[in-house]
Amino acid sequence: MTTYLSGPALAETDPLDAPMQEITLGPDDTIRGVVGQYLRDPDLWPAILALNNISSPAALRPGTVLRLPVQQVFAADAALVSSLTAIQKANAEGARIFAPVQIGEAIRNRDEAVQKREIGEWRQVVGFAGVATDIAHEALDISLTQRDRSAEAVVSDVQGNVEGRAPVEPSWSDRQLNDILVEFERVRTLTASTTQITFRDLSRLRLNPNSNATIQRMRSDPLTGGEVTKVSLAEGDFYALLNQLSEKTTFEIEVPGIETTTNSADFWIKNDPTGARFVNYDQPGLEIEENGRKIEVGQGEGVVITGAGAQRATVLNSPRLSAPALGEILYTRTADLAWDTFEGAEAYWLEVAADPGFNQMQVSEWGIRDTGLQVELPPARYHWRVAALDRLGLPGAWSTAQEFTIRLDDTPPFLTLLSPAPDSIVTTSEIEVLGATELDAALILNGAALEQGEDGSFVTRVALVPGRNTISVLATDPAGNISRRDQNVIYRPAAAIEISLSQGMPRVDEALATRSEQLSVTANSTAEPGAPVVVRDETGAAVLRTEVAPGGAISFTVPVDAAPRRFRVEVLAPDGSVEGALDFDALRDEVAPDLTLDLPPPRATAEASLILSGLAGDAVRLELNGSDLPLVEGRFDLSVTLSPGVNTFDLVATDAVGNVTAKRLETLLDIDPPEITSVVLDRPQGEAGPILIEALARDASGLRQAAPFLIRIGAEEVEGFLRCDSVNGICRVSLPPQAGELELVELMIEDYAGNAAFE
């Protein structure tokens, strides 16, 4: 592979305006390899083919020159990295809470940039990514500003009925996922409902059913940099997992009459008419203050505070989950969850979530008296855990979480019998049964259990009786679905066999041909169905074995390469002798037809008839815009009628094995002269200045570069040429200063089709 630059090596200003880098494909190069080497992303190959106007990888050949937008891709990728960094930095400062609109718009623009990259729109990639970066910076500024004001929290999970009441709301209203909560907002869960509140530092509170809490304070101190969060629990209970606690961060909990300050990051609190309950699962403690009395709750400790005083207890350890087994797949809508009896447990607390962090709660059951519970869940993967409740109603440590999957499966298992073939004919007293099924399926062969291998395959031998024998295999998957396959085995006497190859198979000269590495051969014979067939190569070695299909059909696949190879197909008698044989040659043809034109069509013409002629190589079929064209010894010659405007022709040549060469041809039929919209003959800088001739014109086929003119300056005639810019339709020339009255005598503007307009 060779490479060189077209134009300067680097753009002097904008890399998006840099010249394309050109490389020449070598004999061992692939489009993915080249794109991966130069652009560091092989998946960009479709965009590179489109950029080079190449229809498919099959059209690439050694020596093909590809233009690669190396600097453009690097600039686009750098912009994407910058936008991602800006978005991540804003999110790290709480943009999803403080600037959700801005960060959402930044993400949307970056996603748009990623999509534009896939189709090679590099300038748009940089544009969208730049917008995303700017908006992310705006979101970051908003978030940093908000950090010095009242903080906010977000509803990060909702299961069942959850209501809230902000300070400005006259009544309770529903709270949905991702709703923002503000200071002094009340939140409550109804029966069989839970919700999770996530604060800016990613601390989480899980309100369990029938709970009512108020977010009294969420503040950041701009002087000290500290943050204070205070939650009041009116009734019910919540489980807290705090994050990023430091000396400058405090989390306070208020239960009526009790103030709690925590350094713990893992604790549970409950308040009901019988009293307040606190459990600490973390090494840092909970500090409780009631009526001037302070109580420190250490790791693994719980406290119950009632009117009679405080009662301290060591909470129970975690129970062991017993069923379903770790990672087990259940094929019903219900899951029977079970755990071992834990000594000292009065009841249990069960949680089932859709994620390992238990942020998406599906089931939360408190006070289960049994050591098991049946839950109904939709198909998905779930995580579950159990905590034991002691006689004081304090939950112990969570069990190690385990996962299970609910999968609804009413599809019979995959089951195939590879041998014997239907109605096989044999003379031995045993036959080999070979097949495959799903790895977890149970197999029954003719009423007896059958073992399968590690890959799902099975093989065994079955004793036969004279006449017709039925081989019956049943596969049952863990969901109880059943698949069944039956095959028959019969006997027959030997006979003389005639074999003939199917006439419809592609051929190159006398050899069967294909463009793949394997050739599928079909033949007809007078053999009985089930008769064994062996195919041998030129050395006599067996290449494959098969059987005659119903109706005497024979089909098999043999390996081929570019040079013809000789094969021999034999039909065998039940005793192994040859009953019939046929020799044939086979080869692989991967070369597409060489489609060449005698002359390429003009870019534009004023003639309504166009001659297309050339050679189509070894093509057996030639199409023009989907219609067949006659081929005479590989040559074509036809005249096509053009329509005004752009005419597009797709010329497709196909050889006997399906190799295809396609060419797209375009020509413009332009019978109209250019339209001259204006002509200016003037001295724009005054009487002593140069003379400007400028004309505006437009034409479908474009303007020729030179437009002859004749003007009169005073009594002198001056002639020359205007230089035309076909893109913007301007023809212009500037003449030296010369005194005298100006008069346009003649101006001719010609298009590329040869049509001329005069002014």
C-alpha positions in Angstrom: 0.0 0.0 0.0 1.4 3.4 -1.0 0.3 6.7 0.3 0.8 10.3 -0.7 -0.8 13.7 0.0 -2.9 15.6 -2.5 -1.9 19.2 -1.9 -0.2 20.7 1.2 0.5 18.2 4.0 -1.4 20.3 6.6 -4.1 22.9 6.4 -2.8 26.3 7.3 -5.9 27.2 9.3 -9.0 24.9 9.7 -8.2 21.1 9.6 -11.7 20.6 8.2 -10.4 22.4 5.0 -7.3 20.2 4.8 -6.7 18.2 1.6 -7.7 14.5 1.6 -4.9 12.0 2.1 -4.7 9.6 -0.8 -3.5 6.0 -0.5 -3.2 3.2 -3.0 -4.5 -0.2 -2.1 -2.0 -3.0 -2.1 -2.8 -6.7 -2.9 -3.2 -7.6 0.8 -5.1 -4.5 1.9 -8.7 -4.5 3.1 -11.0 -1.5 3.4 -11.4 -2.1 7.2 -7.6 -2.5 7.7 -6.8 0.7 5.8 -9.5 2.8 7.5 -8.4 1.4 10.9 -4.8 2.2 10.2 -5.3 5.8 9.0 -8.5 6.9 10.8 -8.1 4.7 13.9 -11.7 3.4 13.5 -12.2 0.5 11.0 -16.0 0.9 11.3 -15.9 4.1 9.3 -15.4 2.1 6.1 -18.9 2.7 4.7 -18.5 6.5 5.0 -15.1 6.2 3.2 -16.6 4.2 0.3 -19.4 6.8 0.0 -16.8 9.6 0.0 -15.0 7.8 -2.9 -18.2 7.0 -4.8 -17.5 3.3 -4.5 -20.7 1.2 -4.3 -19.3 -1.8 -2.3 -16.1 -3.4 -1.0 -16.4 -5.8 -3.9 -15.5 -3.0 -6.3 -12.1 -2.5 -4.6 -9.0 -3.8 -6.4 -5.3 -3.5 -5.8 -4.2 -0.2 -7.2 -7.4 1.6 -6.3 -6.8 5.1 -5.0 -8.8 6.1 -1.9 -9.1 9.6 -0.5 -9.1 9.6 3.3 -10.2 12.6 5.4 -7.5 12.0 8.0 -7.3 15.5 9.5 -11.0 15.9 9.3 -11.6 12.7 11.3 -9.0 13.7 13.9 -10.6 17.1 14.3 -14.1 15.6 14.6 -12.9 13.0 17.2 -11.1 15.7 19.2 -14.4 17.7 19.3 -16.3 14.6 20.5 -13.8 14.0 23.3 -13.9 17.6 24.4 -17.7 17.6 24.5 -17.8 14.3 26.5 -15.3 15.7 29.0 -17.4 18.9 29.4 -20.6 16.9 29.9 -18.9 14.5 32.5 -17.5 17.5 34.4 -20.9 19.2 34.5 -22.5 16.0 35.7 -19.9 15.6 38.4 -21.0 19.0 39.8 -24.7 18.0 39.9 -25.9 19.3 36.4 -28.5 16.5 36.2 -30.2 18.2 39.2 -29.3 21.8 38.9 -29.3 22.2 35.1 -31.3 19.3 33.7 -32.5 21.2 30.6 -29.0 22.4 29.7 -27.2 19.1 30.3 -30.0 17.2 28.4 -29.5 19.6 25.4 -25.7 19.1 25.6 -26.2 15.3 25.5 -28.6 15.5 22.6 -26.2 17.6 20.5 -23.4 15.2 21.2 -25.5 12.3 20.2 -26.3 14.1 17.0 -22.6 14.6 16.5 -21.9 10.9 16.9 -24.6 10.1 14.3 -23.1 12.6 11.8 -19.7 10.9 12.3 -21.1 7.6 11.2 -22.1 9.1 7.8 -18.9 11.2 7.4 -20.3 14.7 7.9 -17.1 15.9 9.7 -17.9 19.6 9.8 -21.3 18.9 11.3 -19.7 16.6 13.9 -17.5 19.5 15.0 -20.4 21.9 14.9 -22.8 19.7 17.0 -19.9 18.7 19.4 -19.0 22.4 19.8 -22.5 23.3 20.7 -22.6 20.4 23.2 -19.4 21.6 24.8 -20.7 25.2 25.1 -24.0 24.1 26.6 -22.2 21.7 29.0 -20.0 24.6 30.2 -23.2 26.6 30.8 -24.7 23.7 32.8 -21.4 23.6 34.8 -21.6 27.3 35.6 -25.3 26.9 36.7 -24.4 23.9 38.9 -21.5 25.7 40.5 -23.6 28.8 41.2 -26.4 26.6 42.6 -23.9 25.0 45.0 -23.9 28.2 47.0 -27.7 28.2 47.2 -30.4 25.9 48.4 -29.7 22.4 47.2 -32.1 20.0 45.5 -32.8 16.3 45.5 -34.3 14.1 42.8 -36.8 11.2 43.0 -34.6 8.4 41.6 -37.1 5.5 42.0 -40.9 5.2 42.3 -42.7 1.9 43.0 -46.5 2.2 43.6 -48.1 5.4 44.8 -45.8 8.2 46.0 -47.0 11.8 46.8 -45.3 15.0 47.6 -46.2 18.4 48.8 -44.0 21.4 48.2 -44.2 24.5 50.4 -46.2 26.4 47.7 -48.6 23.5 47.1 -52.0 23.5 48.8 -52.4 19.7 48.7 -50.6 16.5 48.0 -49.9 15.5 44.4 -48.2 12.5 42.7 -44.5 12.3 42.4 -42.9 10.7 39.4 -39.4 9.4 38.6 -36.8 12.3 38.2 -39.0 14.9 39.9 -37.0 17.6 41.7 -37.6 18.0 45.5 -36.9 21.3 47.2 -36.4 22.4 50.8 -39.4 21.9 53.2 -41.0 19.5 50.7 -42.9 16.6 52.2 -42.9 13.2 50.6 -45.0 10.2 51.6 -45.5 6.6 50.4 -48.8 4.8 50.4 -49.5 1.2 51.1 -47.2 -1.3 49.2 -45.2 1.7 47.8 -41.6 2.8 48.1 -39.5 5.7 46.8 -35.9 6.6 46.7 -34.6 10.2 47.1 -31.1 10.9 45.8 -29.3 14.1 46.9 -26.6 16.0 45.1 -23.7 14.1 46.6 -25.4 10.8 45.5 -26.6 10.1 49.1 -29.8 8.0 49.0 -32.8 7.6 51.3 -35.3 4.7 50.7 -38.7 5.5 52.1 -40.5 2.3 52.8 -44.4 1.8 52.6 -46.6 4.1 54.7 -43.8 6.6 55.4 -44.0 10.4 55.7 -40.8 12.6 55.6 -40.0 16.2 55.2 -36.8 17.5 53.6 -36.2 20.4 56.0 -32.9 21.6 54.8 -30.5 21.2 51.9 -27.9 23.9 52.1 -24.4 24.7 50.9 -22.3 27.1 53.0 -20.3 29.3 50.6 -18.0 30.4 53.4 -16.9 27.0 54.6 -17.8 24.9 51.6 -19.8 22.6 53.9 -23.1 21.0 53.1 -26.0 20.4 55.5 -28.9 18.0 54.8 -31.7 17.6 57.3 -34.7 15.2 57.0 -37.6 14.9 59.4 -39.4 11.6 59.7 -43.0 12.0 60.8 -43.9 8.4 60.5 -42.8 5.2 58.8 -39.2 4.2 58.1 -36.4 4.8 55.7 -33.1 3.2 54.9 -30.1 5.5 54.2 -26.9 5.0 52.2 -24.9 8.2 52.3 -22.0 9.1 50.1 -18.9 11.3 50.2 -19.3 12.3 53.8 -16.5 14.5 55.1 -15.8 16.8 58.0 -17.6 19.6 56.0 -20.7 17.5 55.4 -23.4 16.8 57.9 -26.6 14.8 57.6 -29.2 15.3 60.3 -32.4 13.4 61.0 -35.2 14.6 63.1 -37.8 12.4 64.7 -40.4 14.3 66.8 -38.6 15.1 70.0 -35.3 13.5 68.9 -32.4 15.0 67.0 -29.9 12.8 65.2 -26.6 13.7 63.6 -24.7 11.0 61.7 -21.3 10.3 60.5 -22.6 6.9 59.5 -23.1 6.1 55.8 -25.4 3.1 56.3 -28.4 3.2 58.8 -32.1 2.7 59.2 -34.7 4.8 61.2 -38.3 4.1 62.0 -40.9 6.2 63.8 -44.4 4.9 64.8 -46.7 5.3 67.8 -44.7 2.8 69.8 -41.5 4.8 69.6 -38.5 5.6 67.5 -36.0 2.9 66.3 -32.5 3.4 65.1 -30.0 0.9 63.6 -26.5 1.7 62.5 -24.7 -0.7 60.0 -21.5 1.5 59.6 -18.4 1.9 61.7 -19.0 5.7 62.2 -21.8 6.2 64.7 -25.2 7.7 65.0 -25.5 10.5 67.6 -29.0 10.7 69.1 -30.1 13.5 71.4 -33.4 13.3 73.3 -34.3 15.8 76.1 -30.7 16.8 76.6 -29.5 13.1 76.7 -27.1 11.9 74.1 -26.9 8.3 72.9 -24.2 7.0 70.6 -25.2 4.1 68.4 -22.2 2.1 67.2 -21.8 -0.3 64.3 -24.2 -3.3 64.4 -26.2 -1.6 67.2 -29.8 -0.6 67.5 -31.8 1.7 69.9 -35.5 1.9 70.7 -36.6 5.1 72.3 -40.1 5.1 73.9 -41.7 7.1 76.7 -40.2 4.6 79.1 -36.6 5.4 78.0 -34.0 4.0 75.6 -33.4 0.3 75.1 -30.1 -0.7 73.3 -29.6 -4.0 71.4 -27.1 -5.7 69.2 -28.9 -6.3 65.9 -29.0 -9.7 64.3 -26.5 -11.0 61.7 -27.6 -11.7 58.1 -29.6 -14.8 57.2 -28.6 -17.2 54.4 -30.7 -17.3 51.2 -31.6 -20.8 50.1 -33.8 -20.6 47.0 -33.7 -19.9 44.2 -30.1 -20.8 43.6 -27.6 -18.1 42.7 -28.2 -17.2 39.1 -31.1 -19.6 38.6 -33.5 -19.1 35.8 -37.2 -19.5 36.6 -39.7 -20.2 33.8 -42.8 -19.0 35.6 -44.2 -15.5 36.5 -43.8 -16.3 40.2 -40.7 -16.7 42.2 -40.7 -18.8 45.4 -38.1 -17.0 47.5 -36.8 -18.9 50.6 -34.2 -18.4 53.3 -32.9 -20.4 56.3 -34.5 -19.9 59.7 -32.4 -17.4 61.7 -32.2 -17.9 65.5 -33.7 -15.0 67.3 -35.6 -13.6 64.3 -39.2 -12.7 65.0 -39.9 -11.8 61.4 -38.0 -10.8 58.2 -37.7 -7.9 55.8 -37.4 -8.8 52.1 -36.3 -6.6 49.2 -36.3 -7.4 45.5 -34.7 -4.9 43.0 -34.0 -4.7 39.3 -30.4 -3.6 39.9 -27.6 -4.8 42.2 -27.5 -1.4 44.0 -31.2 -1.8 45.0 -32.0 1.6 43.5 -34.9 0.2 41.4 -37.1 -1.5 44.0 -39.7 -4.0 42.9 -40.8 -5.6 46.2 -40.3 -4.5 49.8 -42.1 -6.7 52.3 -41.7 -6.0 56.1 -42.6 -8.3 58.9 -42.8 -11.7 57.0 -43.4 -14.4 59.6 -42.4 -17.3 57.4 -39.0 -18.1 55.9 -40.2 -17.6 52.4 -42.5 -15.6 50.1 -43.9 -16.1 46.7 -43.7 -12.9 44.5 -45.0 -12.3 41.0 -42.7 -10.4 38.7 -42.5 -9.7 35.0 -39.7 -11.3 33.0 -36.3 -9.8 33.9 -33.2 -10.3 36.0 -33.6 -9.5 39.7 -31.5 -9.1 42.9 -32.9 -9.9 46.3 -31.9 -9.8 50.0 -33.3 -10.5 53.4 -32.8 -9.0 56.9 -33.9 -10.6 60.1 -36.1 -8.6 62.5 -35.5 -9.0 66.3 -38.1 -8.9 69.0 -37.7 -5.1 69.2 -38.5 -4.7 65.5 -34.9 -3.8 64.6 -33.7 -5.1 61.2 -30.3 -6.9 61.2 -27.6 -6.9 58.6 -28.7 -7.6 55.0 -28.0 -11.0 53.6 -25.5 -11.3 50.7 -27.6 -10.3 47.7 -28.3 -13.0 45.1 -29.8 -12.8 41.6 -32.3 -14.8 39.7 -34.0 -14.4 36.3 -37.6 -14.8 35.4 -37.9 -15.9 31.8 -41.2 -16.9 30.0 -40.4 -19.6 27.6 -43.0 -21.3 25.4 -40.7 -22.1 22.5 -39.8 -25.8 22.0 -36.1 -26.5 22.3 -33.9 -26.8 19.2 -33.6 -30.4 18.1 -32.1 -31.8 14.9 -31.4 -35.3 13.7 -28.3 -35.3 11.5 -28.3 -39.1 11.0 -30.0 -41.2 9.9 -31.5 -39.4 7.0 -35.3 -39.9 6.3 -36.0 -43.4 5.1 -32.3 -44.5 5.2 -31.6 -47.9 3.7 -29.1 -50.1 5.5 -28.1 -53.7 5.7 -26.5 -53.8 9.1 -28.2 -54.6 12.4 -27.3 -51.2 13.9 -27.4 -47.6 12.8 -25.8 -44.5 14.2 -28.1 -41.8 15.5 -26.5 -38.4 15.5 -28.0 -35.0 16.3 -27.9 -31.9 18.5 -30.2 -30.1 20.9 -30.0 -27.3 23.5 -27.5 -27.8 26.2 -30.0 -27.9 29.1 -32.6 -30.1 27.3 -33.3 -33.7 28.5 -33.3 -36.3 25.8 -35.3 -39.5 25.3 -34.5 -41.9 22.5 -37.2 -44.6 21.8 -38.3 -44.3 25.4 -34.8 -44.5 27.0 -32.7 -41.6 28.4 -30.0 -40.3 26.1 -26.9 -38.4 27.2 -25.7 -35.4 25.3 -22.2 -33.9 24.9 -20.9 -30.6 26.2 -21.8 -28.9 22.9 -25.4 -30.2 22.9 -24.6 -33.0 20.4 -25.6 -36.6 20.9 -24.5 -39.8 19.2 -25.5 -43.5 19.9 -26.2 -46.7 18.0 -29.6 -48.2 17.8 -30.3 -51.9 17.1 -32.7 -52.5 14.1 -35.1 -55.1 13.1 -35.8 -56.2 9.5 -38.1 -53.8 7.6 -39.1 -50.3 8.7 -37.7 -48.9 11.9 -38.7 -45.6 13.5 -36.1 -43.6 15.4 -37.9 -41.2 17.8 -36.1 -38.5 19.8 -37.7 -36.2 22.4 -36.1 -33.1 23.9 -37.5 -31.4 26.9 -36.2 -28.0 28.1 -36.2 -26.7 31.7 -39.5 -24.8 31.0 -41.2 -28.1 30.0 -41.4 -27.4 26.3 -41.0 -30.5 24.1 -39.6 -31.1 20.6 -39.8 -34.4 18.8 -38.0 -35.7 15.7 -38.8 -39.1 14.0 -36.8 -40.8 11.3 -37.4 -44.1 9.5 -34.8 -46.7 8.4 -35.5 -49.3 5.7 -33.7 -52.0 3.7 -33.5 -52.3 -0.1 -31.5 -54.5 -2.6 -28.6 -53.3 -4.7 -29.4 -51.9 -8.3 -27.6 -50.3 -11.3 -27.7 -46.5 -10.9 -27.5 -43.8 -13.6 -26.4 -40.3 -12.5 -26.7 -36.9 -14.3 -25.7 -33.4 -13.2 -28.5 -30.8 -13.0 -28.5 -28.7 -16.2 -29.2 -25.4 -14.4 -25.8 -25.3 -12.6 -23.4 -22.5 -13.7 -20.5 -23.6 -15.8 -17.2 -22.1 -17.1 -16.5 -24.0 -20.3 -17.2 -27.6 -19.2 -16.5 -27.2 -15.5 -19.1 -26.5 -12.8 -18.3 -23.1 -11.3 -19.1 -21.0 -8.3 -17.7 -17.8 -6.8 -17.4 -19.1 -3.2 -14.9 -21.6 -1.7 -17.6 -24.3 -1.7 -19.6 -25.6 -4.7 -23.1 -26.9 -4.1 -23.7 -29.8 -6.6 -27.1 -31.2 -7.4 -27.7 -34.3 -9.5 -30.5 -36.7 -10.5 -30.2 -40.5 -10.3 -32.2 -43.6 -10.5 -31.2 -44.6 -7.0 -33.7 -45.3 -4.2 -34.0 -42.7 -1.4 -31.5 -43.4 1.4 -28.8 -45.0 -0.8 -25.4 -44.0 0.4 -23.3 -41.6 -1.7 -19.6 -40.9 -1.5 -17.7 -38.1 -3.3 -14.0 -38.7 -4.0 -11.2 -36.3 -5.2 -8.7 -36.9 -8.0 -6.6 -39.1 -5.7 -9.6 -41.4 -4.9 -9.8 -40.1 -1.3 -13.4 -39.7 0.1 -14.2 -36.0 0.3 -17.7 -36.5 1.8 -20.5 -38.9 2.3 -24.3 -38.3 1.9 -27.4 -40.1 0.9 -29.9 -40.1 -2.0 -32.9 -37.9 -1.3 -36.5 -38.6 -2.3 -37.0 -38.8 -6.0 -33.3 -39.9 -6.6 -32.0 -36.4 -6.0 -28.3 -36.0 -4.9 -26.9 -32.9 -3.4 -23.6 -32.1 -1.7 -20.9 -29.5 -1.4 -17.2 -29.8 -2.4 -14.3 -27.4 -1.9 -13.0 -25.6 -5.0 -10.3 -23.2 -6.0 -9.3 -21.2 -9.1 -7.9 -24.2 -10.9 -10.3 -26.9 -12.1 -10.4 -29.9 -9.8 -11.7 -33.4 -10.7 -14.3 -35.2 -8.5 -16.1 -38.5 -8.8 -19.6 -39.1 -7.3 -20.5 -42.7 -6.4 -23.8 -44.3 -5.4 -23.2 -47.3 -3.2 -25.1 -50.5 -2.7 -26.1 -51.7 0.8 -23.0 -53.9 0.8 -20.7 -51.0 -0.1 -20.1 -51.8 -3.8 -20.4 -49.0 -6.4 -23.7 -49.1 -8.3 -23.2 -45.9 -10.3 -20.5 -43.2 -10.8 -20.0 -39.9 -12.6 -16.9 -37.7 -13.0 -17.0 -33.9 -13.1 -14.7 -30.9 -12.9 -15.3 -27.9 -10.6 -13.6 -24.5 -10.1 -14.0 -21.2 -8.3 -14.5 -18.0 -10.3 -14.2 -14.8 -8.3 -13.3 -12.4 -11.1 -16.1 -10.0 -12.0 -16.7 -9.3 -15.7 -14.5 -6.6 -17.2 -16.9 -3.9 -18.2 -15.3 -1.3 -20.4 -16.8 1.5 -22.6 -15.4 2.5 -26.0 -15.9 6.1 -25.0 -17.2 7.6 -21.8 -20.4 9.6 -22.1 -19.9 13.4 -22.2 -20.6 15.4 -19.1 -23.1 17.5 -21.0 -24.4 17.4 -24.6 -27.0 19.1 -26.8 -27.5 15.9 -28.8 -30.7 13.9 -27.8 -29.2 10.6 -28.8 -26.2 8.9 -26.9 -24.2 5.9 -28.2 -23.1 3.4 -25.5 -20.8 0.7 -26.7 -18.1 -1.5 -25.3 -17.1 -4.9 -24.0 -18.6 -6.9 -21.1 -15.9 -9.6 -20.7 -17.3 -13.0 -19.8 -20.7 -11.6 -18.7 -23.7 -13.7 -19.6 -26.1 -10.9 -18.8 -26.0 -7.1 -19.2 -28.6 -4.7 -17.8 -29.2 -1.1 -18.4 -31.4 0.5 -15.7 -32.8 -3.0 -15.0 -33.5 -3.9 -18.6 -31.6 -6.6 -20.4 -29.3 -5.7 -23.3 -28.2 -8.0 -26.1 -24.6 -9.3 -25.9 -22.8 -10.5 -29.0 -19.6 -12.3 -28.1 -19.2 -10.1 -25.1 -19.8 -6.9 -26.9 -22.7 -4.4 -26.7 -23.7 -1.5 -28.9 -26.8 0.6 -28.4 -28.2 4.1 -28.7 -30.2 5.7 -25.9 -32.5 8.6 -26.1 -31.8 11.4 -23.6 -34.3 13.5 -21.8 -33.7 17.1 -21.0 -31.7 17.4 -17.8 -29.5 14.9 -16.0 -29.7 11.3 -17.4 -28.4 8.5 -15.2 -27.7 5.0 -16.4 -26.8 2.0 -14.3 -24.9 -0.6 -16.4 -24.6 -4.0 -14.7 -22.7 -7.0 -16.0 -23.2 -10.5 -14.4 -21.2 -13.6 -15.2 -22.4 -17.2 -15.0 -21.6 -17.6 -11.2 -23.0 -14.2 -10.2 -20.0 -12.0 -10.1 -21.2 -8.5 -10.8 -19.6 -5.3 -12.2 -21.6 -2.1 -12.1 -21.0 1.3 -13.6 -23.1 4.4 -13.1 -23.0 6.8 -16.0 -24.4 10.3 -16.1 -24.8 12.9 -18.8 -26.7 16.1 -19.1 -28.9 16.9 -22.1 -28.8 20.7 -22.3 -30.6 22.2 -25.4 -31.1 25.7 -23.9 -28.5 28.4 -24.1 -27.3 30.1 -20.9 -29.7 32.7 -19.5 -27.9 36.1 -19.2 -29.6 37.9 -16.4 -27.5 41.1 -16.4 -24.5 42.8 -18.0 -22.6 45.7 -16.5 -20.2 47.9 -18.5 -18.9 50.6 -16.2 -16.0 52.5 -14.6 -16.8 51.8 -10.9 -13.8 53.9 -9.7 -14.6 56.9 -11.8 -13.8 58.2 -15.2 -10.0 57.7 -14.7 -10.4 54.2 -13.3 -10.3 50.8 -15.0 -13.2 49.5 -17.1 -15.2 46.6 -15.6 -17.3 44.2 -17.7 -19.4 41.9 -15.5 -22.3 39.6 -16.6 -24.5 37.3 -14.6 -25.7 34.0 -16.2 -26.9 30.6 -15.3 -27.1 27.3 -17.1 -27.7 23.7 -16.1 -24.5 22.3 -17.7 -22.3 25.1 -16.5 -20.6 28.0 -18.2 -17.4 27.7 -20.3 -14.5 29.6 -18.8 -14.1 32.1 -21.6 -16.8 34.4 -22.9 -15.7 36.6 -26.0 -16.8 40.2 -26.0 -16.6 43.2 -28.3 -17.1 46.7 -26.9 -16.6 50.2 -28.3 -14.6 52.8 -26.3 -15.2 56.1 -27.9 -14.4 55.4 -31.6 -12.1 52.3 -30.8 -13.4 48.8 -30.8 -11.9 46.5 -28.1 -12.3 42.7 -28.0 -11.3 40.0 -25.5 -12.7 37.4 -23.1 -14.5 37.4 -19.8 -13.5 34.7 -17.4 -16.6 32.8 -16.1 -17.0 31.2 -12.7 -19.5 28.4 -13.4 -20.3 27.9 -9.7 -21.6 31.4 -8.9 -22.5 32.3 -12.6 -20.3 35.4 -12.8 -18.3 36.3 -15.9 -15.9 39.3 -15.3 -13.0 41.1 -16.8 -11.2 44.4 -15.8 -9.6 46.5 -18.6 -7.0 49.3 -18.2 -8.3 52.8 -18.0 -9.2 54.4 -21.3 -11.2 57.5 -22.0 -14.2 57.5 -24.2 -17.9 56.6 -24.1 -18.5 52.9 -23.4 -20.8 50.7 -25.5 -21.3 46.9 -25.5 -21.3 45.7 -29.1 -21.5 41.9 -28.5 -21.1 39.4 -25.6 -21.3 35.6 -26.2 -21.6 33.2 -23.2 -21.5 29.5 -24.0 -22.3 26.4 -21.9 -20.5 23.1 -21.8 -23.1 21.5 -24.1 -22.2 24.1 -26.9 -25.3 26.3 -26.5 -24.5 30.0 -26.8 -26.3 33.1 -25.6 -25.6 36.6 -27.0 -26.1 40.0 -25.5 
